[in-house]
């Protein structure tokens, strides 16, 4: 192995230093975002507790939130399949 293949201990080229700094910046950004996310999750939990305290069904609200993320056609398809399965099991009203 020649002397140029392996850097000496403590010898960091400028490109490696920049990459390390850039990586550190990404990691720190992610850490800040994770902290913000944890705070927002706490806020959502508080709103759900308030909702429940006012007599609303939290499970139903979570279902509505999940459904609102889908487009109309996707919701219709899901409802049609659910209806078909319920009919097959004799659960349809």
N, C-alpha and C positions, 0 to 999 in steps of 0.2 A: 504494500500500500504506500502511495507516495505522500509526502508531507502536506500536499495541497488538498487531499481528499477529505481529511478530517479537520475541522477547526480546533484550535487550541481551546482549552478550558477558559471560559471568561471572554473569549473572542466572539462577539456577536456582530455579524455583518449588519449594515443598515437595513437591508431588506428583511432580515429575520426580526430585527427590532421593530420595524414598522408593522410587520405581520403580528407580532406579539401584542403591540399596542392596539392594533385594530381588533384583534381577538378579545383583548381585555375590555375594550369599549363595547363590543357586542354583548359580552357576558354581563357587564354592568347594566346595559340597557334592558336585557332580559330580566335581570334581578329586579330592577325598578318596576318593570311591567308586571312581574309576578306579585310584587307587593301591592300594586294598584288593583290587580285582579282579586287578590284576597280581600281588600277593602270593599270592592264592589260586590263580591259574593256575600260579605257580611251585610251590606246594605240590602241586597235582594232578600236575604234571610229575614231581616227586620221587616221589610215590606210584606213578605209572606205571613209573618207572625201577626202583623197589623190586619191583614186581609182576613186571616182566620179569626182574629178577635172580633171582627165585624160580622162574623157569621157566614163568610164565604167558604166554599169547599176548595181547599188548596189543591187537592188532586185534580179536580176539574179545571182549575185555573192553569195548572201546569200542562194539562192536555191541550187546552186552548192555545197556550203559548207555543207548544210544539206544532200544532196544526197551522198556526198563523205563519210559521216559517216556510211552509210548503205552498206551492202554487195551486191554483184551483183544480187543474187537471189531476195533479198528483193526489190531492185530497179526495177527489171524486173516485179515482181508481182504488185508493185504499178503502174508502167507505163501501164501494161495490164488492170488493173481495170480502170484507168483514161481513157484510150483509149476506153474501152467498154462503159463507162458512156457518153463520148463525142459523140460516135456513136449513142447511144440511144437518145441523145438530138439533133441530127442532126448538131453537131458542128464539125464533122470530116472533114478534108480537102480532 
